[in-house]
Amino acid sequence: MNDQMLRAISEVTYLTTDNAWRYRSILRYFYQQHERLRHYLFPEEIYEYLKQNFHFQEYTEEQLQNDLNQLVQWKNIIPRQETGRVNSIEDFKKKKFRYQATPYTIEIERMVQGLEKLGDSFGGSLEKTLFDRLLESLYQLTAYHENPFHKGKREYDVDKLDNEALYRLWEDMFDQFRKMAENATDYIAYLKSEKVEEVMMTETFLAFKDALTEYLRNFMSALQRSSFKIESVLHDTKTDFIEHVANRIATYQLSIPRLINLPNEQDLIQQSIDQWQSLQKWFLGENGRESELSFLQNETNETIRRMTRFAQRIGERSQNFRSRRKDYLHLAKWFAEMQDIQAAHKLSSVVFGAFHTRHFQTDGIETEDIYSEVWDQPPTIFTLKPRIKQYKEKTRPGIIVNKEREKKETLQQYLLEKEAEQKMMEQIMNHDRIVLSQLTIVDPYVRKTLLNWIAKAMGNKEQIGKTETGRRFKLLQLNDSMIQLESEDGWLRMPNYVFYFID
């Protein structure tokens, strides 16, 4: 926390003070001209612009000069004496000024203009392509190649780029990440807003339900397809490489000529490292906490479920309002055709159910046969309890049963099973490798473990994975042929893979 953060920001005073409508109109004109690359304005042209609006019909040049002086005191604009248009000493003594908006003012007006466009509801969107573009940028940043002059030594491809190109790649990558996170958060907040939920409760929502659900599901598919690869890249990227990139980015930023407010090199390096750490926390989480990515997935799934519930309630409500007049007339015709009162009673019991019945529910079920009749079962004794305040059931103190021996037996059995499974995996290894085409009949557990290893290796760009015991392996495909892996419960057709254990 520095002193600059604790000071009052006088530049925003013009938004809430008296005569704010005049100050805002003046500074909005400064902002519009700044966007057109006109940084210095004269009072005459400002006055001419304001007089075009009917609110300033009685506005005078003296009032404008007073307002400009006030804005100078609030540090919204900077005056600069104009000496190039002086024709006499008297004109010089009048001190004609031209004015320039300060950086704070430009950013404040840019923010206010964005708020005006935003309105009362959230915006945002769920752009599924942003994950693919972020993954592509990460691949470009972290890709490496073999050094032809030093066998076995790897060099990152970004070392071929100059500092400016590396800076542009870094900025583009975090612009995509920032846009993705902000848009997704705003869109989920938009769907959970009160106004949108009110619309979801009306029949108008049914026309958009399918399109909105499909939009969310497509986003979830792209998210699940790319997020695992992004997590793998973030997990495998080393800290010293990021520090190297941060130093190069800081070197480029310091090479930009600046006369004032020179940045500190260590602050620039730490800023880039903090950006990378925020990216890791968003996808991987921190200290056992759920990541923002998991939170986004849960919120999207919950939104899909909520929309489905709303649509179901609307359908049920519409069904309740449907007239059943024809159904009742048809039933009335059935009853009118009955010649026997007993037959009418039977029809009534089927249509409307039994009237004035009382049910007793017990736990004494003797059979699991769903076709068994209640008359075939032995009677169940049900004890009725007195309904008086003085009645209390007799209780006996409970005891704490020591189950330490059962726990040890269960743990020992579990360890024996794991040891047997580990022996099965060691039996199929041949000199620190597993050739799937050479395997005979394998246990279903071995097949499941091999498929799990293949999935882990596929998620890594080097196709390197790690077993449950910590051994690292590399997955290779010998050729394009297909093999059959035989187990006790069937055959599995799969590519001709080989596992090489590199530890």
C-alpha angles and dihedrals in degrees: 000000000000133000093255091063092053098052123097115256105231091179091078095053092095091066097065107020128100114288088021089150090065096046093046092050092051095047093043087059089050089052094048092051091046089057087054090053094253104129103168122059132185122223090240095062092043090053091047091052094049094049089062089072118076091225089069099047092115094037115122134206090244091057089049092053091050091050091049091050090051092050089051089055090050089051093240094124135022120222121219123186114240111226101161096075099047115128100175144012089258091057090050091052090053088064103219110207137198119202137221126196116239121239090251091056094049092051092045092052091046089053093046091050090051090050091051091055092045096062122184098318136064120259127193132114141222103246107186093193093065091074091053092047091048090050091050091051091050090051090051091049099045101033116119138186139204116271107237092205096049113042114221093015116118126210127192118243091230088069086073090059124083119239094262093053090047090050091051091049091050093047093047091050095052092041087059091046093048092047092047095050096043096044093047093048093048093047094050089048088049092054091048095047120117096244094052092048089052089055090048089060093058129079089247088075092065091070091058100034097091095046093046093046091049090049092054094045092051089052091050091050092052090044094053092043095054105026095072091053092046091051090050092052093047092048094049097045111102124231095231090057091054090048089051091051091046091053092052092048091050090050090055093047091051090050090064106099112247127168098195138021094032110194123236116248095222091049090053092049092048090048092058092045090050090051091054092047091051089052090051093048091050093056104026104028125222135257094356094309122136113263123240087244091060090046090053091049092050093047092049092049091047090051091053091050092047092052090049090052092049091050091048092051092049089051092048091048091051089048092052092054092051113112115247095189094119091049092054092046090053091051091047089054089053092052092046091056093053113110096184126059091213091056089050090052091052091049090049091051090053096046102036103017129234117319127226097006128159123206133206118201122202137172096226099111110159099184140032093213107122091199094056116114121232089234090063093058125087116254119270121224112227118190116214117215121219114256097223130115094234094059117102128169118243113249133190125208114263124233131223110240116213108227097172092118093052090049092052091048091050091048091048091050090050092050091049091052091050091048091051091049091050091051090052090054092048091052093061093049117101114192096329093316138090117212107194094200090061095053120108122197110341131195117256089242090057091049092050091048092050092050090049090053091049090053091051092050093047090058091060121075090221091047090237120144141171129234126227089263094053100258115141121223139178122224118219133176111222097201143332095274124112125233134197120234109205123211136166091262099045148298129302120204111209143146121285100265131174127197116214115193108215099184 
